[in-house]
Amino acid sequence: MNLDDILNAISALASVGSLALQIIEGRQRRTDARDDAGDDQSAAEADPGCSEPGSTPTQ
């Protein structure tokens, strides 16, 4: 195995790791957007006066 093969293997592993982190973060964002009742409804849908994190106030 030469240096190019080693670098290609490292690059492939880094790509897979990056993709896995993106998937995990996406799932966490979806979970965080749900309200505490656990009914798959976001907090903004459950309480119209509430805004999603990172959005501007609605009032």
C-alpha positions, 0 to 999 in steps of 0.5 A: 500500500503506497502513500496515495492509497493511504491518503485515499482511505483517510479521505474516504473515512473522513467523508463517511464521518462527515456524512454521519455527523450531518445525519445525526445533527439533522435528526437532533434538529428535528427532535429539538423542534418538537414540543415536550408533549412528544406528539410530533408537533413543533412548539410553534404549532402547539403555541402560535405565539411561540417562535422557532429558535433562531427566528424573529419574534412574531409579536 
